[in-house]
Amino acid sequence: MEIGDYAKIGDGVRFGAKFRCEGLEVIDFFTMANVDGTGRRIHIFVHTKGITIRAGCFKDTLDAFCMKAEDEGKYLYSTTVRAAAEAFADEVHRQGKTGGWDK
């Protein structure tokens, strides 16, 4: 099943096994808003190859995101996002979640 561009998905939605988003084999993900004080939302994906951040038009690894934020002088933003993303990924792995990609 495919959902088109600009589709809106409501609260409480559940995604099934082998969920793909942004070209990633997603294990789990979450979003955070207003971390930098602008009100913007960022998406944190834990996937089969690591952690990817989507923030506006930016999409890359957690390390690349933090490096860019720090280059812009946004040290608190970088530190906060890294801490949240790594803690989330650690818990996803601790719980043994695979997103169905182990089958």
Secondary structure, DSSP 8 states (H G I E B T S, - for coil): ----TT----TT----TT-EETTEEEEEEEEEESTTSS--EEEEEEETTEEEEEETTEEEEHHHHHHHHHHTT-HHHHHHHHHHHHHHHHHHHHTT--TTTT-
